[in-house]
């Protein structure tokens, strides 16, 4: 919970900008000195709050900033994700 809150504050402050990737969960675990499971749970909490979006094989990206997530119409909008990031899987 503390890791998720810290990351949410970094997103709110603009330190982690819209559409930019979060560090990989392994890296988050190293940076915060927590287990991989804790880093995964932090990412999950951020997803539940609509602050990040995880794209399979691409990573987790900042989707919204809490300070601009207001009530009303803005709260009903879909999280903003850079449309250039493809979720299409390619055959190898």
SVG drawing of the C-alpha trace seen along z (x, -y; Angstrom):
<svg xmlns="http://www.w3.org/2000/svg" viewBox="-21 -19 38 36">
<polyline fill="none" stroke="black" stroke-width="0.4" points="0.0,0.0 2.8,-2.4 4.6,-1.7 1.3,-2.3 0.7,-5.6 4.2,-6.8 3.9,-6.0 0.5,-7.7 2.1,-10.9 4.8,-10.8 2.1,-10.5 0.2,-13.4 3.3,-15.5 4.0,-14.9 7.2,-13.1 5.8,-10.1 4.2,-11.6 1.1,-10.5 1.7,-7.6 5.2,-6.9 6.1,-3.4 6.5,-2.6 9.7,-0.7 9.3,3.0 8.0,4.7 11.4,6.3 12.9,2.8 10.3,1.4 11.0,4.1 14.7,3.3 14.1,-0.5 11.7,-0.3 13.5,2.7 10.4,4.8 9.5,8.3 8.4,8.8 4.9,9.7 4.7,6.4 5.7,4.5 3.1,6.5 0.4,5.7 1.3,2.0 0.9,2.0 -2.4,3.8 -3.6,1.2 -2.7,-1.6 -4.5,0.3 -7.6,0.6 -7.5,-3.2 -7.2,-3.8 -3.8,-5.5 -2.0,-3.0 -2.8,-0.5 -0.9,2.7 -0.5,3.9 0.6,7.5 4.2,7.8 4.5,4.0 4.6,2.9 2.6,0.7 1.9,-2.9 0.7,-6.0 -2.9,-6.5 -4.1,-9.4 -3.0,-11.9 -5.0,-12.0 -4.9,-15.8 -6.7,-16.2 -9.1,-13.3 -12.1,-15.3 -15.7,-14.3 -18.3,-14.5 -17.7,-13.9 -13.9,-13.7 -14.2,-10.8 -16.3,-8.9 -13.8,-9.0 -11.6,-6.1 -8.0,-6.3 -5.8,-8.0 -3.3,-5.8 -0.9,-6.6 -2.7,-5.2 0.7,-4.6 1.4,-1.7 0.1,1.4 -1.5,4.2 -1.4,6.4 0.5,9.6 2.8,10.5 3.8,14.0 7.5,14.7"/>
</svg>
